[in-house]
Amino acid sequence: MIKLASLALGAVAALALVACGGGGGGGSSTAASSTTTTTQAGGGGAAQTLKLAADATNIAYDTKSLKAKPGNVTIDFDNPSTALPHDVCVESSSGQQLGCSDQVTNSATTLQLSGLKAGSYTFYCSVDQHRQAGMEGTLSVK
């Protein structure tokens, strides 16, 4: 009984370390902290990193579509604009917000999405009326 309790406690501790483990230091002095989203069941697979940037002079992203495989996805977001703050948020096809990065100006940040299932998601900027101005796109997970 004590061995079983010790084994269970060890497993919980290992899971806690994995959940709290962050990525390695990128060394960039412009990187901001990231926001981790809720986990959707399923997925699995290796972590993937997608690149996304804001246009320096317009209210727009540099692409309208991103592609990933099911599992954990990190979006590295860069905003070179010195005048307009931007972020990147992701929502499910039902409109449930899965997470948002920090708002940044002339800087970069990341958004971590855990356990994404196959499907279509929308990424967008939540600042003011940026989404309504067209700052959004589709994240296809296949």
Buried (B, 14 or more C-beta within 10 A) or exposed (E): EEEEEEEEEEEEEEEEEEEEEEEEEEEEEEBBEBBBBEBBEEBEEEEBEBEBBBBBEEBBBEEEEBEBBBBBBBBBBBBBBEEBBBBBBBBBEEEEBBBBBBBBBBBBBBBBBBBBEEBEBBBBBBBEEBBEEBBBBEBEBE
